[in-house]
C-alpha cells in the first residue's frame, strides 16, 4: 500500500497547489456549505470531473499526503478522489463530513503509520 501513497506524494511534488476556495469561504453554488480547510487542485492534473485533482490542505506539511476522500455525487453524476495534504485526523474527519450531503456520499481513507514513505 505504501507505493500508492508515495505515488500520490510524487504527483503532489510534481504539481503546483492552487487554492481557489480558502478556509471559511462558501461554496459558489451551495452557500450553506462552508469550507473548513483550504480547498483547491493540483495544476496540470486531471481528476474525475475533467478538472485538476482536488486537494484539501490542512495546517501541517502540505507535501505530506495524509489520506484521501473518495466521493460519489449523483447530482453531478461523478466520482472523484480528493487528496488530503497536511491534515490532522480531526481535519480529515471535518473534510469527510463536508462531503456527506443529500446527493453525495464519501469514504475516508487515512494513511496509516505502516504506510509511511521511507
Secondary structure, DSSP 8 states (H G I E B T S, - for coil): -HHHHHHHHHHHHTSEEEEEE-TT-B-SS-TT-B-SSEEEEEET---TTSS-EEEEE-SS-TT-EEEEEEEEETTTTEEEEEEEES--HHHHHHHHHHT--SSEEEEEEE--GGG---
